[in-house]
Amino acid sequence: MKHPIRIRCHNTGQTHTVPLGATLEEVYASLHLNMPHGPTSAKVNNKVEGLHYALFSAKDVEFIDTSCPSGLRTYTRSLFFVLYKAVRDLYPGTLLRIDTPVSNGYYCHPMLPGGVTPAHIDAIRRRMHEIVAADLPFHRITCPTEEAAARFRSEGLESKALLLEGLGTLYTTYYTLDGTADYFYGSLLVRTSQLFLFDVVPYGDGLLLRLPDPANPSQLRPMRQQDKMFSVFREQHEWNRILGVQTVGDFNQACSLGYTNSLINVSEALQEKRIARMADRIASLPNCRIVLIAGPSSSGKTTFCKRLSVQLRVCGLRPVPLSTDDYFVDRERTPLDAEGHYDFEHIDAMDCRRLSDDINRLIAGEAVATPRFNFETGKSEQSGETLQLANNDILVIEGIHALNPVLTANVPDSAKFKIYASALTTIMLDDHNYIPTTDNRLLRRIVRDYKYRARSAQETIRQWPMVRRGEERWIFPFQEQADEMMNTALLFELAALREQALPLLEQVPENAPEYSEAYRLRKFLQYFKPIPTHGLPPNSLLREFLGGSSFQY
């Protein structure tokens, strides 16, 4: 073996000697690893690289597949490209928007004259399978950025040209697939034949692209009915279209032209109008006595709750907060998780019966002695306070279980108004690169945790998978039961978060497992031109994370 190098492989737990210049694909084949569907990519020194990556010095290598979030992203991007090529082959000149993560898949909209029909979708599916069966290579091309932008502009992909021009880099790497060019935020697979499972089905006025289930990659992720969620995304996309800012390239260009303050003001006004309409609806319901607000971590539900309370006051109601934190069961009654630790996110960690009884007594006009949970002793105590509702009072309860029917099982449905709040990111990098809503929330949490909890970005990233598991179990299954959904994401917010988030992400060391995610988020934030935050209104939802809010938390 000429000029060998040594790599440490996390999959085998051993050090191996491989040829200088060997690709990750070649190294995987030589190690005889048993990954049922093969790897999609690998972490090289804790940075995700495609299998085309060549090794020229000693490295740490960990092969990953679709069961890993980073591996699934590589698979998904490659599938997006195959979908785009299929649409382009069948219907030349047709634009494709890979639009919204919904129903455990991705809503995509081929802009066909007369709309998308089942026959169109069947044809697209067949063509995608033909492309996969042809075992076509994904070629990487590196060239001056102006050349890449000119190519995409000539092919009608203006959003990609604007995105690349806004980056300010000398060179750009993009991909081709049998003569079709595309640009993606991150690496792709090596060949189309690695796409072992997918489907496309009718959805809305477009189609839903379905993917393997990370928990069981041999099966597609089960579809989840999310009509309300889809409606919120569509409404916000329509507002973005009216504003003329649908992609990050559009946004960066608008900021360069001096429209930053206008975009901030309109975005904030749209959000306030939505909250005001919600308050009007609640006030119009004669039997409504309780507002329940749930949402995942860093969704901004606390500030939303405060702003909704202000609007309820404008409607002549007096919001009365009731904290679910005071209804925890005694520590010894708290359920344990699989590792034997207290699971404070479990529904049985809450004294649901007492909370339901207290709510029913309150809306019946009775005086209730409220509890207080002592977090130091782990015991429920009497607060010494009594709560009683007047005629124009309305209870406002915020918490992760607020939409779970178990929490208020004995409270009449007519008395409840349920709201799901989350950062449903609607701006896209370009027409083929969506922005995950989880990235939006994670960046919010990184900034907030450092500012208010003295927690590093590394610690926040380490805890994030556990947070996400809790959301999948206790929040997301109930979101469609909401009477209203509130999108707390702001059009400009990732550009506003950038300057505080980047220095925190840069502090994550390369030898930490969290470096891979920190590096990805750093690269992602580079797409946004930073904007000053001093002009944000003091009641902005972003103030909950950036600081400077007029609300007390």
JOHUTA-V448305 format. One record per helix or strand of 2 or more residues. SS is the DSSP state (h for helix, s for strand). FROM is the first residue (numbers start at 0). TO is the last residue. If there is no record, write none. Layout:
{{SS & FROM & TO} {SS & FROM & TO}}
//
This chain:
{{s & 3 & 8} {s & 13 & 18} {h & 23 & 30} {s & 40 & 43} {s & 46 & 49} {s & 58 & 63} {h & 68 & 89} {s & 95 & 101} {s & 104 & 109} {h & 117 & 132} {s & 138 & 143} {h & 144 & 153} {h & 157 & 166} {s & 170 & 176} {s & 179 & 181} {h & 191 & 193} {s & 198 & 202} {s & 205 & 209} {s & 211 & 212} {s & 215 & 219} {h & 226 & 242} {h & 247 & 255} {h & 259 & 282} {s & 289 & 293} {h & 300 & 313} {s & 317 & 320} {h & 323 & 326} {h & 330 & 332} {h & 346 & 348} {h & 351 & 362} {s & 367 & 373} {s & 378 & 386} {s & 392 & 397} {h & 412 & 414} {s & 415 & 421} {h & 436 & 452} {h & 456 & 473} {h & 475 & 480} {s & 483 & 486} {h & 492 & 505} {h & 514 & 524} {h & 542 & 545}}
//
